[in-house]
Amino acid sequence: IAGALFVSPLAVAAFRVPSPASRSKLHPSGNSRRHKYSHRPLIKASVLSDSLGADEQQQTSLGNINISEAASDIITKAIEQQNSQANGVAANGSNGQRQRNKKGHKQRGKQRNARKNGKAIADPEFLRKRTETLLRMTGDGNDNSNDADLGSNLKVEKKTFDWLIDAWSYSGTYDAADYALSLLSRMEELRNTDSATPSIAPDVKSYTKVINAIARSGREDAGEQAEEILNRMIHDEAADLSPNTFTYTYVIDAYARSPSSKAPHAAQRLIEEMERLRAEGDPEVRPTTRAWNSVISAWAQWKGEEMAWGRVGSGAERAEACLDIMEELANTTGNEEVRPNSYNYNSVISALANSQDDGAASRAEAILERMENLYRTTLDDKIKPRTATYNAIIDAWAKSGEPDAAARAELLLAHMMDLYETGHNVDAKPNVRSFNSVLNAWAKSGNSIAPEQAGELLTRMEELDASGEWDLSPDATSFATAINVFARSHAFGKAKSSHELFLHMKELYDKSGKAALRPNNVVYNSVMNACAFSVGDLEEQSQALEIANKMLVGLDESPHGKPDQVTYGTYLKVVNNQMPPSEARDQVVHTVFRKCAKDGMVGELVLRQLREMGMEEMYEQLVGQSSWGDFQLSDLPSEWTCNVIEGKRQRRWQFRR
């Protein structure tokens, strides 16, 4: 059976297409019944999610990139001059009309400028050239007068320094913080010398922008480096550099983004210092929900203190406590800027979902109930639960591992649909991610009815999408997750069922052409995984082998992806589980490994599957090392491993490109 069904097509068909030498590296239901929602239970809130008003957001550039003050002034002035020269403004014209025209021109100028800034940020080479030119022109013995021109309408003036620092903050390059610090150092030098341009001296805004650049750098010591600059501002007696709310917030951001175990403690200390300064009457510093959200995010990634007897403490628990502190401060001090909003609640829910704490999902539901009660009482949109909130709690249930997690997740999905259909909360409308999260809960449940529930959810998504009221067309993630439901179940014939789901997905893609339905590596690999764990008689095993072979051949010929290390490793798992030791199996393993090495996809999973086969002699013959030896992937020929992307998160990104 193995020879007739498997080895021949594998050798002839699956591997007849050689891998080009220039191959680039791969990058990555609700059912009809209604339940009474008896448990009032998350999307992950970014560190940058905030509750500031529109004016504050414009000042801080936290939500939108708004960095080109110099270029903005130039464009705006040019537009105003052109407007006054072209036809002029009629002497008897309406003053109101003049004001509207002027406002419109300014707005269009800002929009053009924003597009221009976006291009500058997207071009680090442009920023490097301008920065290095500016530093060279303002060095000792060079012309650093305000009249010196850098090109692109940039002059040697404070606005140019600030513009470049801000641009580096949002550039996303590894050396952004270094350039920002260099620009700040040069401004300090010019301030401390008898320069012809004293106006270039840095102010609070300049220092705050540099701290933002450090915070966004992702460096392990970003928090300490940012706080060092904060302390320089505080102790600088020669200039008025009193830090403000935004300065402190960015320093807390730096700690929130740092992997250091001390980061959350430092963030908590800084927010408490902000509260002390506010209480002492400092008009420039007030704690805000934005700053508190960064503290919550810092605690969310804290794994506890390492003690001799193990880890102690829960970051999610500390994050949850922040909500109570914020409520108390708002009630006792009258500072409404610290009253928790939906971003804060969502961040805590996200922390609970990722914590693996006992009872985390139930605690997340309790926070949702708190939000729902507050919203019903106040009708305040700032604390209104939205789709993202509910999705995050469904995700918390999926990750909880509790016996009734999938049922609770589906109850919450039904609750979302009821809220939307009745009009009680139209912002709770379920989306594709809502259904995918419930599918994931069923995949992890181990429940015998999970395959049936997954099929019902997919059908329901298609029916709702066809109605025209719901945008719920299943995507590749939906099908891959449903296939995983079958793979993890004990259902007979799961290889065939998984393959049928794949064919249905491919049919939908061929009909609609929707990019979200494009069959990618994840879907192909999921079907193979179902084949690897198929159980049953000889016919079932043969069918699993045949389907796995179709998947490998299909992916190798697909325009939407190529076999990766997970594909080859999973395929070897199919061979190990479904073929008895024989000469035919040896031939398959040899052929697969040669193709895998040729594609540069020999990863850890491939080597692990070879070891698990227990064929020491073959392993040494193929790999050139003993299966008991202690060696790394780096010890293998580089052409064998050059296209390997290890890590689930990194592989996930390759399919979003």
Disulfide bonds with the S-S distance in Angstrom:
none
